[in-house]
Amino acid sequence: MKRPGTEQPKAGKTQNRAPACPRDITTAEARRVWKDTVGKWQFETYQLAQLHLACQCLDEVARYSKTLKDEGPTVITKFGPRPNPIADLLAKARAGALRHTRALGLDLEPKHEGKGRPAGK
């Protein structure tokens, strides 16, 4: 990954535009992450694929969060109440998003100012 503007464009070459967000990225949050990230950094093809996977995971997080909110943390089966299996899928999607963003060297969490841990609310 290279910061834009760190290299001088070669004579006769045109500047490439930032790649558009893939159509299968549907949530506003995932689309914002794509747009902000490709707007700030220049990526190789394999890195764009990694970013695409991270955004797909963010889409899944949003979808599973909504489903879990609608259905609740438990489901009733013939054997009694059980943990909702969507909770496991949500955890895996979150882990996937984190894994892919770390592979790119990105941190989607906002940084706090100052030393030490951020202040509590």
MMTF fields as JSON, N, C-alpha, C and O atoms, coordinates in Angstrom:
{
  "mmtfVersion": "1.0.0",
  "mmtfProducer": "UNKNOWN",
  "numBonds": 483,
  "numAtoms": 484,
  "numGroups": 121,
  "numChains": 1,
  "numModels": 1,
  "chainsPerModel": [1],
  "groupsPerChain": [121],
  "chainIdList": ["A"],
  "bondAtomList": [4, 2, 8, 6, 12, 10, 16, 14, 20, 18, 24, 22, 28, 26, 32, 30, 36, 34, 40, 38, 44, 42, 48, 46, 52, 50, 56, 54, 60, 58, 64, 62, 68, 66, 72, 70, 76, 74, 80, 78, 84, 82, 88, 86, 92, 90, 96, 94, 100, 98, 104, 102, 108, 106, 112, 110, 116, 114, 120, 118, 124, 122, 128, 126, 132, 130, 136, 134, 140, 138, 144, 142, 148, 146, 152, 150, 156, 154, 160, 158, 164, 162, 168, 166, 172, 170, 176, 174, 180, 178, 184, 182, 188, 186, 192, 190, 196, 194, 200, 198, 204, 202, 208, 206, 212, 210, 216, 214, 220, 218, 224, 222, 228, 226, 232, 230, 236, 234, 240, 238, 244, 242, 248, 246, 252, 250, 256, 254, 260, 258, 264, 262, 268, 266, 272, 270, 276, 274, 280, 278, 284, 282, 288, 286, 292, 290, 296, 294, 300, 298, 304, 302, 308, 306, 312, 310, 316, 314, 320, 318, 324, 322, 328, 326, 332, 330, 336, 334, 340, 338, 344, 342, 348, 346, 352, 350, 356, 354, 360, 358, 364, 362, 368, 366, 372, 370, 376, 374, 380, 378, 384, 382, 388, 386, 392, 390, 396, 394, 400, 398, 404, 402, 408, 406, 412, 410, 416, 414, 420, 418, 424, 422, 428, 426, 432, 430, 436, 434, 440, 438, 444, 442, 448, 446, 452, 450, 456, 454, 460, 458, 464, 462, 468, 466, 472, 470, 476, 474, 480, 478],
  "bondOrderList": [1, 1, 1, 1, 1, 1, 1, 1, 1, 1, 1, 1, 1, 1, 1, 1, 1, 1, 1, 1, 1, 1, 1, 1, 1, 1, 1, 1, 1, 1, 1, 1, 1, 1, 1, 1, 1, 1, 1, 1, 1, 1, 1, 1, 1, 1, 1, 1, 1, 1, 1, 1, 1, 1, 1, 1, 1, 1, 1, 1, 1, 1, 1, 1, 1, 1, 1, 1, 1, 1, 1, 1, 1, 1, 1, 1, 1, 1, 1, 1, 1, 1, 1, 1, 1, 1, 1, 1, 1, 1, 1, 1, 1, 1, 1, 1, 1, 1, 1, 1, 1, 1, 1, 1, 1, 1, 1, 1, 1, 1, 1, 1, 1, 1, 1, 1, 1, 1, 1, 1],
  "groupList": [{"groupName": "MET", "atomNameList": ["N", "CA", "C", "O"], "elementList": ["N", "C", "C", "O"], "formalChargeList": [0, 0, 0, 0], "bondAtomList": [1, 0, 2, 1, 3, 2], "bondOrderList": [1, 1, 2], "singleLetterCode": "M", "chemCompType": "L-PEPTIDE LINKING"}, {"groupName": "LYS", "atomNameList": ["N", "CA", "C", "O"], "elementList": ["N", "C", "C", "O"], "formalChargeList": [0, 0, 0, 0], "bondAtomList": [1, 0, 2, 1, 3, 2], "bondOrderList": [1, 1, 2], "singleLetterCode": "K", "chemCompType": "L-PEPTIDE LINKING"}, {"groupName": "ARG", "atomNameList": ["N", "CA", "C", "O"], "elementList": ["N", "C", "C", "O"], "formalChargeList": [0, 0, 0, 0], "bondAtomList": [1, 0, 2, 1, 3, 2], "bondOrderList": [1, 1, 2], "singleLetterCode": "R", "chemCompType": "L-PEPTIDE LINKING"}, {"groupName": "PRO", "atomNameList": ["N", "CA", "C", "O"], "elementList": ["N", "C", "C", "O"], "formalChargeList": [0, 0, 0, 0], "bondAtomList": [1, 0, 2, 1, 3, 2], "bondOrderList": [1, 1, 2], "singleLetterCode": "P", "chemCompType": "L-PEPTIDE LINKING"}, {"groupName": "GLY", "atomNameList": ["N", "CA", "C", "O"], "elementList": ["N", "C", "C", "O"], "formalChargeList": [0, 0, 0, 0], "bondAtomList": [1, 0, 2, 1, 3, 2], "bondOrderList": [1, 1, 2], "singleLetterCode": "G", "chemCompType": "PEPTIDE LINKING"}, {"groupName": "THR", "atomNameList": ["N", "CA", "C", "O"], "elementList": ["N", "C", "C", "O"], "formalChargeList": [0, 0, 0, 0], "bondAtomList": [1, 0, 2, 1, 3, 2], "bondOrderList": [1, 1, 2], "singleLetterCode": "T", "chemCompType": "L-PEPTIDE LINKING"}, {"groupName": "GLU", "atomNameList": ["N", "CA", "C", "O"], "elementList": ["N", "C", "C", "O"], "formalChargeList": [0, 0, 0, 0], "bondAtomList": [1, 0, 2, 1, 3, 2], "bondOrderList": [1, 1, 2], "singleLetterCode": "E", "chemCompType": "L-PEPTIDE LINKING"}, {"groupName": "GLN", "atomNameList": ["N", "CA", "C", "O"], "elementList": ["N", "C", "C", "O"], "formalChargeList": [0, 0, 0, 0], "bondAtomList": [1, 0, 2, 1, 3, 2], "bondOrderList": [1, 1, 2], "singleLetterCode": "Q", "chemCompType": "L-PEPTIDE LINKING"}, {"groupName": "ALA", "atomNameList": ["N", "CA", "C", "O"], "elementList": ["N", "C", "C", "O"], "formalChargeList": [0, 0, 0, 0], "bondAtomList": [1, 0, 2, 1, 3, 2], "bondOrderList": [1, 1, 2], "singleLetterCode": "A", "chemCompType": "L-PEPTIDE LINKING"}, {"groupName": "ASN", "atomNameList": ["N", "CA", "C", "O"], "elementList": ["N", "C", "C", "O"], "formalChargeList": [0, 0, 0, 0], "bondAtomList": [1, 0, 2, 1, 3, 2], "bondOrderList": [1, 1, 2], "singleLetterCode": "N", "chemCompType": "L-PEPTIDE LINKING"}, {"groupName": "CYS", "atomNameList": ["N", "CA", "C", "O"], "elementList": ["N", "C", "C", "O"], "formalChargeList": [0, 0, 0, 0], "bondAtomList": [1, 0, 2, 1, 3, 2], "bondOrderList": [1, 1, 2], "singleLetterCode": "C", "chemCompType": "L-PEPTIDE LINKING"}, {"groupName": "ASP", "atomNameList": ["N", "CA", "C", "O"], "elementList": ["N", "C", "C", "O"], "formalChargeList": [0, 0, 0, 0], "bondAtomList": [1, 0, 2, 1, 3, 2], "bondOrderList": [1, 1, 2], "singleLetterCode": "D", "chemCompType": "L-PEPTIDE LINKING"}, {"groupName": "ILE", "atomNameList": ["N", "CA", "C", "O"], "elementList": ["N", "C", "C", "O"], "formalChargeList": [0, 0, 0, 0], "bondAtomList": [1, 0, 2, 1, 3, 2], "bondOrderList": [1, 1, 2], "singleLetterCode": "I", "chemCompType": "L-PEPTIDE LINKING"}, {"groupName": "VAL", "atomNameList": ["N", "CA", "C", "O"], "elementList": ["N", "C", "C", "O"], "formalChargeList": [0, 0, 0, 0], "bondAtomList": [1, 0, 2, 1, 3, 2], "bondOrderList": [1, 1, 2], "singleLetterCode": "V", "chemCompType": "L-PEPTIDE LINKING"}, {"groupName": "TRP", "atomNameList": ["N", "CA", "C", "O"], "elementList": ["N", "C", "C", "O"], "formalChargeList": [0, 0, 0, 0], "bondAtomList": [1, 0, 2, 1, 3, 2], "bondOrderList": [1, 1, 2], "singleLetterCode": "W", "chemCompType": "L-PEPTIDE LINKING"}, {"groupName": "PHE", "atomNameList": ["N", "CA", "C", "O"], "elementList": ["N", "C", "C", "O"], "formalChargeList": [0, 0, 0, 0], "bondAtomList": [1, 0, 2, 1, 3, 2], "bondOrderList": [1, 1, 2], "singleLetterCode": "F", "chemCompType": "L-PEPTIDE LINKING"}, {"groupName": "TYR", "atomNameList": ["N", "CA", "C", "O"], "elementList": ["N", "C", "C", "O"], "formalChargeList": [0, 0, 0, 0], "bondAtomList": [1, 0, 2, 1, 3, 2], "bondOrderList": [1, 1, 2], "singleLetterCode": "Y", "chemCompType": "L-PEPTIDE LINKING"}, {"groupName": "LEU", "atomNameList": ["N", "CA", "C", "O"], "elementList": ["N", "C", "C", "O"], "formalChargeList": [0, 0, 0, 0], "bondAtomList": [1, 0, 2, 1, 3, 2], "bondOrderList": [1, 1, 2], "singleLetterCode": "L", "chemCompType": "L-PEPTIDE LINKING"}, {"groupName": "HIS", "atomNameList": ["N", "CA", "C", "O"], "elementList": ["N", "C", "C", "O"], "formalChargeList": [0, 0, 0, 0], "bondAtomList": [1, 0, 2, 1, 3, 2], "bondOrderList": [1, 1, 2], "singleLetterCode": "H", "chemCompType": "L-PEPTIDE LINKING"}, {"groupName": "SER", "atomNameList": ["N", "CA", "C", "O"], "elementList": ["N", "C", "C", "O"], "formalChargeList": [0, 0, 0, 0], "bondAtomList": [1, 0, 2, 1, 3, 2], "bondOrderList": [1, 1, 2], "singleLetterCode": "S", "chemCompType": "L-PEPTIDE LINKING"}],
  "groupTypeList": [0, 1, 2, 3, 4, 5, 6, 7, 3, 1, 8, 4, 1, 5, 7, 9, 2, 8, 3, 8, 10, 3, 2, 11, 12, 5, 5, 8, 6, 8, 2, 2, 13, 14, 1, 11, 5, 13, 4, 1, 14, 7, 15, 6, 5, 16, 7, 17, 8, 7, 17, 18, 17, 8, 10, 7, 10, 17, 11, 6, 13, 8, 2, 16, 19, 1, 5, 17, 1, 11, 6, 4, 3, 5, 13, 12, 5, 1, 15, 4, 3, 2, 3, 9, 3, 12, 8, 11, 17, 17, 8, 1, 8, 2, 8, 4, 8, 17, 2, 18, 5, 2, 8, 17, 4, 17, 11, 17, 6, 3, 1, 18, 6, 4, 1, 4, 2, 3, 8, 4, 1],
  "groupIdList": [1, 2, 3, 4, 5, 6, 7, 8, 9, 10, 11, 12, 13, 14, 15, 16, 17, 18, 19, 20, 21, 22, 23, 24, 25, 26, 27, 28, 29, 30, 31, 32, 33, 34, 35, 36, 37, 38, 39, 40, 41, 42, 43, 44, 45, 46, 47, 48, 49, 50, 51, 52, 53, 54, 55, 56, 57, 58, 59, 60, 61, 62, 63, 64, 65, 66, 67, 68, 69, 70, 71, 72, 73, 74, 75, 76, 77, 78, 79, 80, 81, 82, 83, 84, 85, 86, 87, 88, 89, 90, 91, 92, 93, 94, 95, 96, 97, 98, 99, 100, 101, 102, 103, 104, 105, 106, 107, 108, 109, 110, 111, 112, 113, 114, 115, 116, 117, 118, 119, 120, 121],
  "secStructList": [7, 5, 7, 6, 6, 1, 1, 7, 7, 7, 6, 6, 7, 7, 7, 7, 7, 7, 7, 7, 7, 7, 6, 6, 7, 7, 1, 2, 2, 2, 2, 2, 2, 2, 2, 2, 2, 2, 2, 2, 7, 5, 7, 7, 2, 2, 2, 2, 2, 2, 2, 2, 2, 2, 2, 2, 2, 2, 2, 2, 2, 2, 2, 2, 2, 2, 2, 2, 2, 2, 2, 7, 1, 3, 3, 3, 3, 6, 6, 3, 3, 3, 3, 7, 2, 2, 2, 2, 2, 2, 2, 2, 2, 2, 2, 2, 2, 2, 2, 2, 2, 2, 2, 6, 6, 7, 7, 7, 1, 7, 7, 7, 1, 1, 1, 1, 1, 7, 7, 7, 7],
  "xCoordList": [0.83, 0.0, 0.878, 1.871, 0.521, 1.283, 0.36, -0.783, 0.865, 0.111, 0.018, 1.012, -1.172, -1.259, -0.359, -0.242, 0.253, 1.072, 2.516, 3.308, 2.89, 4.266, 5.164, 6.386, 4.593, 5.372, 4.937, 3.762, 5.908, 5.593, 5.078, 5.689, 3.959, 3.486, 4.487, 5.105, 4.641, 5.566, 4.956, 3.737, 5.801, 5.33, 4.553, 4.975, 3.432, 2.632, 1.643, 0.784, 1.741, 0.787, -0.31, -0.055, -1.524, -2.635, -2.856, -2.555, -3.375, -3.682, -4.89, -5.891, -4.786, -5.921, -6.9, -6.511, -8.156, -9.195, -9.355, -8.988, -9.901, -10.139, -11.18, -12.158, -10.989, -11.946, -13.307, -13.396, -14.346, -15.701, -15.998, -15.412, -16.91, -17.309, -18.023, -18.898, -17.655, -18.32, -19.831, -20.271, -20.597, -22.062, -22.579, -23.669, -21.816, -22.312, -22.106, -22.535, -21.466, -21.348, -22.577, -22.72, -23.46, -24.771, -25.024, -25.794, -24.411, -24.718, -23.965, -22.889, -24.547, -23.937, -22.588, -21.65, -22.472, -21.218, -20.099, -18.996, -20.375, -19.353, -18.975, -17.804, -19.959, -19.67, -18.835, -17.957, -19.104, -18.33, -16.881, -15.951, -16.695, -15.341, -14.6, -13.444, -15.253, -14.614, -14.208, -13.062, -15.169, -14.932, -13.827, -12.936, -13.883, -12.864, -11.487, -10.488, -11.439, -10.148, -9.497, -8.315, -10.247, -9.629, -9.382, -8.574, -10.07, -9.811, -8.519, -7.934, -8.054, -6.854, -5.602, -4.486, -5.783, -4.646, -4.695, -5.76, -3.539, -3.457, -3.181, -2.279, -3.946, -3.865, -3.434, -3.725, -2.739, -2.47, -3.745, -4.655, -3.804, -4.995, -5.322, -6.481, -4.315, -4.574, -5.061, -5.825, -4.624, -5.079, -6.529, -7.281, -6.915, -8.322, -9.219, -10.328, -8.742, -9.516, -9.665, -10.73, -8.618, -8.663, -9.643, -10.414, -9.618, -10.558, -11.991, -12.91, -12.177, -13.505, -14.031, -15.191, -13.17, -13.572, -13.91, -14.86, -13.138, -13.425, -14.791, -15.552, -15.103, -16.403, -17.548, -18.636, -17.313, -18.337, -18.609, -19.76, -17.559, -17.738, -18.519, -19.353, -18.251, -19.003, -20.475, -21.346, -20.759, -22.147, -22.812, -23.947, -22.087, -22.63, -22.862, -23.862, -21.953, -22.126, -23.419, -24.182, -23.674, -24.896, -26.136, -27.118, -26.091, -27.239, -27.504, -28.648, -26.446, -26.616, -27.022, -27.789, -26.528, -26.917, -28.406, -29.088, -28.899, -30.326, -31.155, -32.155, -30.752, -31.485, -31.47, -32.499, -30.335, -30.232, -31.079, -31.685, -31.124, -31.96, -33.438, -34.208, -33.83, -35.231, -35.641, -36.732, -34.758, -35.105, -34.807, -35.443, -33.844, -33.441, -32.275, -31.925, -31.667, -30.464, -30.729, -29.8, -31.978, -32.299, -33.418, -34.232, -33.436, -34.514, -35.111, -34.416, -36.386, -37.063, -37.043, -37.493, -36.524, -36.492, -37.323, -37.845, -37.439, -38.191, -37.485, -38.083, -36.206, -35.448, -35.378, -34.683, -36.09, -36.092, -35.325, -34.901, -35.148, -34.434, -32.954, -32.3, -32.459, -31.062, -30.505, -31.263, -29.177, -28.595, -28.886, -28.834, -29.187, -29.465, -28.2, -27.157, -28.258, -27.069, -26.556, -25.408, -27.391, -26.965, -25.864, -25.007, -25.885, -24.861, -23.475, -22.505, -23.371, -22.096, -21.668, -20.495, -22.622, -22.307, -21.86, -20.952, -22.493, -22.123, -20.685, -19.908, -20.345, -18.984, -17.962, -16.893, -18.283, -17.36, -17.221, -16.129, -18.308, -18.245, -17.41, -16.626, -17.572, -16.755, -15.278, -14.425, -14.985, -13.597, -13.022, -11.858, -13.829, -13.377, -13.065, -12.046, -13.935, -13.698, -12.413, -11.613, -12.22, -11.01, -9.763, -8.739, -9.852, -8.719, -8.314, -7.128, -9.297, -8.995, -8.459, -7.554, -8.993, -8.484, -7.078, -6.242, -6.819, -5.457, -4.47, -3.32, -4.899, -4.019, -3.612, -2.53, -4.474, -4.16, -3.406, -2.935, -3.295, -2.641, -3.546, -3.07, -4.85, -5.826, -6.393, -6.449, -6.808, -7.465, -8.752, -8.712, -9.889, -11.165, -11.68, -12.648, -11.038, -11.452, -10.892, -9.734, -11.7, -11.168, -10.116, -10.264, -9.055, -8.008, -8.384, -8.998, -8.01, -8.271, -7.032, -5.917, -7.237, -6.125, -5.552, -6.277, -4.29, -3.646, -3.07, -3.112, -2.525, -1.874, -2.849, -3.87, -2.503, -3.27, -4.609, -4.877, -5.434, -6.752, -7.692, -7.532, -8.685, -9.637, -10.492, -10.717, -10.956, -11.789, -13.125, -13.652, -13.676, -14.975, -16.1, -15.929, -17.256, -18.431, -19.341, -20.382],
  "yCoordList": [-1.169, 0.0, 1.238, 1.307, 2.18, 3.404, 4.575, 4.594, 5.532, 6.753, 7.493, 7.591, 8.021, 8.793, 10.026, 10.653, 10.347, 11.54, 11.319, 12.26, 10.1, 9.861, 9.594, 9.687, 9.268, 9.048, 10.052, 10.405, 10.501, 11.396, 10.561, 9.549, 10.967, 10.212, 10.3, 11.342, 9.209, 9.173, 9.92, 9.948, 10.508, 11.265, 10.362, 9.245, 10.851, 10.089, 9.143, 8.586, 8.945, 8.071, 8.914, 10.0, 8.408, 9.119, 8.583, 7.424, 9.416, 9.017, 8.079, 8.356, 6.973, 6.049, 6.565, 7.129, 6.369, 6.738, 5.633, 4.485, 5.981, 4.98, 3.984, 4.389, 2.697, 1.696, 1.874, 2.186, 1.672, 1.79, 0.633, -0.444, 0.879, -0.151, -1.291, -1.034, -2.546, -3.669, -3.677, -3.246, -4.161, -4.147, -5.048, -4.816, -6.076, -6.98, -6.423, -7.047, -5.275, -4.605, -3.708, -2.726, -4.054, -3.413, -2.459, -1.511, -2.675, -1.82, -0.498, -0.421, 0.53, 1.857, 1.863, 2.506, 1.165, 1.135, 0.504, 1.047, -0.629, -1.308, -0.475, -0.418, 0.167, 1.021, 2.235, 2.672, 2.78, 3.908, 3.491, 4.224, 2.301, 1.801, 1.66, 2.069, 1.082, 0.92, 2.279, 2.484, 3.206, 4.515, 5.275, 5.84, 5.29, 5.998, 5.379, 6.089, 4.054, 3.361, 3.533, 3.865, 3.314, 3.445, 4.915, 5.222, 5.822, 7.242, 7.707, 8.692, 7.017, 7.428, 6.652, 7.14, 5.449, 4.583, 4.064, 3.999, 3.695, 3.022, 1.55, 1.218, 0.678, -0.749, -1.53, -1.156, -2.617, -3.614, -4.446, -4.36, -5.251, -6.049, -7.007, -7.127, -7.68, -8.636, -7.937, -8.517, -6.693, -5.944, -5.492, -5.436, -5.172, -4.826, -6.037, -5.89, -7.226, -8.441, -8.63, -9.034, -8.344, -8.457, -7.431, -7.752, -6.213, -5.181, -5.574, -5.338, -6.172, -6.641, -7.671, -7.611, -8.613, -9.617, -8.981, -9.399, -7.972, -7.278, -6.604, -6.661, -5.973, -5.302, -6.31, -6.04, -7.46, -8.51, -8.973, -9.203, -9.11, -9.491, -8.42, -8.744, -7.147, -6.069, -6.122, -5.85, -6.469, -6.671, -7.78, -7.636, -8.889, -10.007, -9.609, -10.005, -8.835, -8.373, -7.586, -7.796, -6.69, -5.89, -6.768, -6.586, -7.712, -8.593, -9.484, -9.62, -10.09, -10.975, -10.195, -10.703, -8.98, -8.159, -7.853, -7.924, -7.51, -7.216, -8.462, -8.387, -9.595, -10.846, -11.213, -11.617, -11.082, -11.415, -10.473, -10.891, -9.212, -8.246, -8.603, -8.512, -9.01, -9.363, -10.666, -10.761, -11.673, -12.994, -13.163, -13.97, -12.402, -12.54, -13.499, -14.214, -13.515, -14.33, -15.828, -16.628, -16.217, -17.641, -18.001, -17.159, -19.274, -19.804, -21.008, -21.705, -21.238, -22.364, -23.544, -23.436, -24.646, -25.875, -26.93, -26.677, -28.101, -29.164, -29.65, -30.339, -29.286, -29.659, -28.53, -28.644, -27.439, -26.296, -25.124, -25.172, -24.07, -22.893, -23.196, -23.871, -22.685, -22.861, -21.507, -20.631, -21.336, -20.088, -19.975, -20.96, -18.775, -18.53, -18.793, -18.213, -19.646, -19.928, -18.708, -18.691, -17.704, -16.479, -15.786, -15.11, -15.953, -15.327, -15.859, -15.101, -17.14, -17.727, -17.187, -16.881, -17.074, -16.521, -15.067, -14.639, -14.307, -12.917, -12.817, -11.983, -13.669, -13.659, -14.002, -13.394, -14.969, -15.354, -14.237, -14.013, -13.543, -12.438, -11.292, -10.685, -10.989, -9.941, -10.317, -9.484, -11.567, -12.027, -11.95, -11.592, -12.284, -12.208, -10.784, -10.533, -9.848, -8.44, -7.953, -7.261, -8.312, -7.913, -8.545, -7.881, -9.813, -10.519, -9.877, -9.676, -9.561, -8.984, -7.553, -7.181, -6.754, -5.393, -5.397, -4.573, -6.321, -6.427, -6.887, -6.446, -7.764, -8.236, -7.075, -7.087, -6.086, -4.904, -3.842, -2.854, -4.051, -3.052, -1.881, -0.789, -2.099, -1.039, -1.21, -2.322, -0.119, -0.154, 0.646, 1.865, -0.032, 0.651, 1.315, 2.074, 1.032, 1.646, 3.06, 3.283, 4.02, 5.382, 5.44, 4.803, 6.206, 6.34, 7.425, 8.428, 7.214, 8.223, 9.088, 8.66, 10.292, 11.214, 10.974, 10.591, 11.193, 11.097, 9.722, 8.833, 9.575, 8.339, 7.414, 7.842, 6.144, 5.174, 4.812, 5.074, 4.212, 3.775, 4.955, 5.963, 4.843, 5.957, 6.061, 5.076, 7.257, 7.514, 6.798, 6.655, 6.349, 5.677, 6.662, 7.876, 6.1, 6.957, 6.924, 7.581],
  "zCoordList": [0.0, 0.0, 0.0, 0.724, -0.786, -0.854, -0.619, -1.076, 0.087, 0.298, -1.031, -1.75, -1.371, -2.611, -2.523, -1.47, -3.613, -3.669, -3.263, -3.308, -2.864, -2.461, -3.651, -3.533, -4.783, -5.995, -7.048, -7.152, -7.824, -8.919, -10.095, -10.437, -10.724, -11.88, -13.014, -13.235, -13.725, -14.857, -16.036, -16.209, -16.823, -17.978, -18.922, -19.22, -19.381, -20.323, -19.663, -20.346, -18.351, -17.671, -17.048, -16.527, -17.106, -16.485, -15.074, -14.789, -14.213, -12.844, -12.86, -13.52, -12.131, -12.018, -10.987, -9.965, -11.266, -10.309, -9.294, -9.546, -8.148, -7.104, -7.609, -8.237, -7.351, -7.816, -7.144, -5.956, -7.919, -7.399, -6.452, -6.556, -5.539, -4.581, -5.325, -6.152, -5.035, -5.696, -5.409, -4.343, -6.353, -6.228, -5.121, -4.599, -4.751, -3.709, -2.3, -1.329, -2.172, -0.883, -0.755, -1.484, 0.178, 0.185, 1.352, 1.198, 2.498, 3.648, 3.548, 2.955, 4.132, 4.086, 4.795, 4.322, 5.91, 6.663, 5.837, 5.768, 5.215, 4.412, 3.191, 2.816, 2.574, 1.419, 1.841, 1.096, 3.03, 3.542, 3.785, 3.448, 4.375, 4.618, 3.299, 3.194, 2.284, 0.97, 0.409, 0.011, 0.385, -0.223, 0.512, -0.122, 1.84, 2.612, 2.428, 2.318, 2.394, 2.309, 0.944, 0.864, -0.127, -1.46, -1.794, -2.67, -1.103, -1.32, -0.687, -1.138, 0.36, 1.082, 0.68, 0.856, 0.143, -0.137, -1.555, -2.167, -2.074, -3.365, -3.091, -2.321, -3.712, -3.439, -4.67, -5.806, -4.412, -5.44, -5.6, -4.776, -6.663, -6.943, -5.799, -5.402, -5.275, -4.199, -2.934, -2.162, -2.714, -1.545, -1.711, -0.738, -2.939, -3.192, -2.929, -2.416, -3.279, -2.995, -1.493, -1.026, -0.729, 0.735, 1.307, 2.211, 0.793, 1.235, 0.892, 1.676, -0.275, -0.681, 0.325, 0.735, 0.718, 1.705, 3.048, 3.711, 3.454, 4.707, 4.65, 5.616, 3.533, 3.383, 3.322, 3.829, 2.709, 2.716, 4.144, 4.517, 4.937, 6.34, 7.105, 7.95, 6.809, 7.462, 7.072, 7.899, 5.821, 5.386, 6.2, 6.653, 6.379, 7.152, 8.6, 9.199, 9.166, 10.551, 10.676, 11.62, 9.744, 9.789, 9.645, 10.365, 8.72, 8.49, 9.706, 10.141, 10.254, 11.406, 12.653, 13.471, 12.81, 13.964, 13.937, 14.959, 12.751, 12.62, 12.912, 13.626, 12.371, 12.608, 14.078, 14.619, 14.731, 16.147, 16.989, 17.976, 16.606, 17.323, 17.166, 18.123, 15.957, 15.703, 16.387, 16.949, 16.339, 16.87, 18.356, 19.034, 18.857, 20.251, 20.405, 19.466, 21.601, 21.806, 21.92, 21.807, 22.141, 22.243, 21.275, 20.894, 20.887, 20.057, 20.787, 21.526, 20.572, 21.196, 20.226, 19.085, 20.689, 19.889, 20.616, 21.702, 20.019, 20.676, 21.94, 22.766, 22.087, 23.277, 24.287, 25.297, 24.029, 24.929, 24.336, 23.181, 25.129, 24.615, 24.375, 25.169, 23.278, 22.89, 22.441, 22.025, 22.525, 21.987, 20.491, 19.755, 20.072, 18.663, 17.847, 18.15, 16.826, 16.017, 15.25, 14.806, 15.097, 14.421, 15.235, 14.666, 16.565, 17.402, 17.039, 17.04, 16.732, 16.331, 14.963, 14.749, 14.048, 12.724, 12.837, 12.124, 13.729, 13.953, 14.467, 14.004, 15.419, 15.957, 14.878, 14.819, 14.029, 12.946, 11.908, 11.384, 11.611, 10.645, 11.2, 10.47, 12.498, 13.131, 13.095, 12.79, 13.406, 13.389, 11.975, 11.794, 10.983, 9.597, 9.178, 8.534, 9.536, 9.197, 9.851, 9.222, 11.099, 11.807, 11.181, 11.023, 10.831, 10.231, 8.899, 8.638, 8.068, 6.754, 6.868, 6.121, 7.777, 7.925, 8.516, 8.144, 9.434, 9.987, 8.925, 8.921, 8.027, 6.957, 6.049, 5.464, 5.937, 5.137, 5.933, 5.371, 7.236, 8.077, 8.39, 8.699, 8.314, 8.595, 9.993, 10.519, 10.582, 11.878, 11.733, 11.567, 11.796, 11.596, 12.865, 12.821, 13.996, 15.25, 15.324, 14.971, 15.778, 15.902, 17.008, 18.05, 16.77, 17.771, 18.755, 18.391, 20.012, 21.029, 21.199, 20.903, 21.672, 21.88, 23.263, 24.181, 23.412, 24.72, 24.973, 24.122, 26.18, 26.573, 27.288, 27.828, 27.272, 28.049, 27.444, 26.271, 28.26, 27.816, 27.671, 28.36, 26.773, 26.631, 27.886, 28.59, 28.146, 29.316, 29.196, 28.093, 30.309, 30.31, 30.104, 30.208, 29.81, 29.58, 30.766, 30.764]
}
